[in-house]
Amino acid sequence: MEGATAGDPTSSVKWTRKSTRLVARVLRISHTKAWRLLRAHKYHLRYNRKRLTRTASKDRERQFQRINRLKKSFARLGQPVISVDAKKRELVGLFKNQGRAWRRTPMDVDMYDFRSDAKGVAIPYGVYDVTRGDGFVVVGMSHNTPAFAAHSISEWWRRAGRARHSGARDLLILADSGSSNGARAHAWKRGLQRMANATGLRITVAHYPTGASKWNPVEHRLFGPISINWAGQPLVNYETICHLIRHTRTKSGARCRVCLDRRHWPTQKDREAAGNEPNHALEPLSIRRSKVLPHLNYTILPRASRRE
């Protein structure tokens, strides 16, 4: 095993690249005997563990303290707090989906996962209501753009949030610092401005620092149960995707609501190719930035006083 053993020379962590059958062939023993010998020498089948991080953001601790203070303040005032993010894009079709499911016989799926063979793509954008423990998912069919992210939050408010938080005047959104709901995305802020104008809500946004997206509650309280619920189930069409999400229960035991967004959300390259110039100046933002890490914390103020 010496030539096929790797590991950290400063610790006792070792592993081998040989399978039990290869070990058995060299030693001329059965593979079960080889398995027992490996166990006796403290070899085990191991998964990779995601524990290493790159250089942490210098503002990491300050931002986490800021987020905790905001959550406590909104909870004390009875104002809603939501956590948002987009799940990875899924190919729609008879493709292999990671995980296992109880069946009498295995289910045959396509051998290759080519985009050209798919019926489309599904982009689940999740809104987890931290206050109530409810989940809401908008399944997009085109691109995960900042406009799509802001629209998904507006859909949550129109279909679920408005009834559950009828007396709300403020809304706290916890989001990652990158992707479609990133701290630098102007289209994201512009979409939230439209929502604030239409609803009269003061929308406060707190972004998690770079490299800390796993602490966003939507990841493990909503997307985690969804991934478990559809493990081993081919996402053959959009109806199946919505059905599996709808029958998912969040960590608090509540079921998820889901809606399908059939709109086409053009990317920035699409808009540039079509000759559409950014209209930042036409839609000024009524934004108030926090004194603490203003690039990660800000409040969008409504320009109109009327509500929906």
SVG drawing of the C-alpha trace seen along z (x, -y; Angstrom):
<svg xmlns="http://www.w3.org/2000/svg" viewBox="-54 -60 60 75">
<polyline fill="none" stroke="black" stroke-width="0.4" points="0.0,0.0 3.0,-2.3 3.2,-3.4 -0.6,-4.0 -1.0,-5.9 -1.4,-9.6 -2.0,-12.0 -0.8,-14.8 2.8,-14.1 2.3,-16.2 -0.8,-14.2 -2.2,-10.7 -4.7,-11.4 -4.0,-8.8 -5.9,-7.4 -5.3,-5.0 -6.1,-5.3 -6.5,-1.5 -9.9,0.3 -10.4,3.4 -10.3,5.6 -7.0,4.2 -5.6,4.7 -7.0,8.3 -5.5,9.0 -2.0,7.9 -2.2,9.9 -4.0,12.8 -6.8,12.8 -10.6,12.2 -11.8,8.6 -13.7,9.1 -10.5,10.0 -8.8,7.0 -11.6,4.8 -11.0,6.2 -7.3,5.6 -7.9,2.0 -10.2,1.4 -7.7,2.9 -5.1,0.4 -7.6,-2.4 -8.5,-3.0 -12.1,-4.0 -14.2,-5.2 -14.4,-8.9 -16.1,-11.8 -14.4,-15.1 -15.2,-17.7 -15.9,-21.3 -14.1,-22.9 -11.3,-25.0 -12.0,-28.7 -10.0,-31.3 -8.9,-34.5 -11.8,-35.7 -13.3,-39.1 -11.9,-41.8 -15.5,-42.9 -16.8,-39.4 -17.3,-39.7 -18.7,-43.2 -21.2,-42.2 -22.4,-39.2 -22.9,-41.3 -24.8,-43.9 -27.1,-41.1 -27.8,-39.7 -28.7,-43.2 -31.0,-43.8 -32.8,-40.4 -33.4,-41.0 -34.6,-44.6 -37.1,-43.5 -38.3,-40.6 -38.9,-42.9 -40.9,-45.3 -42.8,-42.4 -41.6,-43.2 -40.9,-40.4 -37.4,-39.0 -36.7,-36.9 -33.7,-35.1 -33.3,-34.8 -31.1,-33.1 -31.2,-31.2 -30.6,-27.4 -28.3,-26.1 -29.8,-25.8 -31.3,-22.4 -31.8,-20.8 -35.4,-19.8 -35.7,-16.3 -35.1,-12.6 -31.6,-13.2 -29.9,-11.7 -30.6,-13.5 -28.2,-13.0 -29.4,-10.9 -31.4,-7.7 -35.1,-7.0 -37.0,-3.9 -38.1,-1.9 -38.7,1.7 -36.4,1.4 -33.9,-1.3 -35.2,-4.1 -33.5,-4.4 -32.5,-7.9 -30.5,-9.5 -26.9,-8.6 -25.7,-12.1 -26.8,-15.4 -26.5,-17.7 -28.2,-21.1 -29.4,-20.6 -31.4,-17.5 -33.1,-19.3 -36.7,-20.7 -35.4,-23.8 -33.8,-25.0 -35.3,-25.5 -33.9,-28.3 -35.5,-28.0 -35.3,-31.3 -36.2,-30.7 -37.6,-33.1 -37.5,-31.8 -39.6,-33.6 -37.4,-33.6 -40.2,-35.1 -42.7,-32.3 -40.6,-29.5 -42.4,-29.3 -40.8,-28.7 -41.7,-30.2 -40.0,-29.3 -40.3,-31.0 -39.1,-28.7 -37.6,-30.7 -37.2,-29.4 -34.6,-31.7 -31.8,-33.4 -30.9,-34.2 -30.7,-38.0 -31.0,-40.7 -34.4,-41.7 -35.6,-38.1 -34.4,-38.0 -36.2,-41.3 -39.4,-40.1 -39.4,-36.8 -39.4,-38.8 -42.3,-40.9 -44.2,-37.7 -43.6,-36.4 -45.1,-39.5 -48.0,-39.6 -48.9,-35.9 -47.9,-35.1 -46.2,-37.9 -48.8,-40.6 -51.5,-38.3 -49.2,-37.0 -47.6,-40.4 -50.6,-42.6 -49.4,-45.3 -45.8,-45.4 -44.1,-48.7 -40.6,-47.4 -39.0,-44.4 -35.5,-42.9 -33.9,-40.9 -30.9,-38.7 -29.0,-38.0 -25.6,-36.9 -23.1,-39.5 -22.8,-38.1 -24.9,-36.5 -28.2,-38.0 -28.9,-39.6 -25.4,-40.9 -24.5,-44.1 -23.2,-45.7 -26.1,-44.8 -27.9,-48.0 -30.8,-46.2 -31.4,-44.3 -31.7,-47.6 -33.9,-49.1 -36.2,-46.1 -36.5,-46.5 -37.2,-50.2 -40.2,-49.4 -41.4,-47.0 -41.0,-49.6 -42.9,-52.1 -45.8,-49.7 -46.1,-48.4 -45.0,-51.3 -42.5,-49.1 -39.1,-50.3 -36.9,-47.5 -33.7,-47.0 -31.1,-44.7 -28.1,-43.1 -25.7,-41.1 -23.6,-38.3 -19.9,-38.9 -17.9,-37.1 -17.5,-33.4 -20.2,-33.3 -23.2,-32.2 -23.6,-29.0 -24.8,-31.0 -27.7,-32.3 -30.8,-30.6 -32.4,-29.8 -29.5,-27.5 -30.1,-24.9 -33.7,-25.6 -35.3,-25.6 -32.9,-24.4 -31.6,-21.6 -35.1,-20.0 -35.9,-20.6 -32.7,-18.7 -33.6,-15.8 -37.2,-15.6 -36.3,-15.4 -33.1,-13.3 -33.1,-10.5 -36.1,-11.9 -35.5,-13.0 -36.9,-16.5 -38.7,-15.4 -40.8,-18.6 -41.7,-21.8 -44.9,-20.2 -42.8,-17.6 -40.4,-20.2 -43.3,-22.3 -44.9,-19.2 -41.8,-18.1 -41.1,-21.6 -44.8,-22.0 -44.6,-18.8 -41.4,-19.8 -41.5,-20.7 -39.1,-23.3 -37.1,-22.8 -40.0,-24.3 -42.4,-21.7 -44.2,-24.2 -44.9,-23.3 -43.4,-25.4 -45.5,-27.4 -44.2,-27.5 -45.0,-29.4 -43.7,-29.1 -42.3,-32.2 -42.5,-31.9 -41.1,-35.3 -37.8,-35.7 -35.3,-37.7 -32.6,-39.0 -29.0,-39.2 -26.9,-42.3 -25.3,-40.9 -28.7,-40.4 -29.7,-44.0 -26.4,-45.3 -26.9,-43.2 -30.4,-44.6 -29.1,-48.1 -31.0,-48.8 -28.9,-51.2 -29.1,-51.1 -31.7,-53.4 -30.1,-54.1 -30.7,-57.8 -34.4,-57.3 -35.0,-55.4 -33.2,-57.1 -32.9,-55.1 -34.2,-56.4 -31.6,-54.6 -30.2,-55.3 -27.0,-53.5 -26.0,-52.4 -23.1,-53.9 -21.9,-50.4 -20.4,-48.8 -22.6,-50.9 -21.7,-48.7 -23.4,-45.7 -26.2,-47.4 -28.8,-49.8 -32.5,-50.7 -34.7,-51.3 -37.3,-53.9 -40.6,-54.1 -41.2,-57.0 -45.0,-56.5 -47.1,-56.3 -49.9,-54.2 -50.1,-50.4 -51.3,-47.7"/>
</svg>
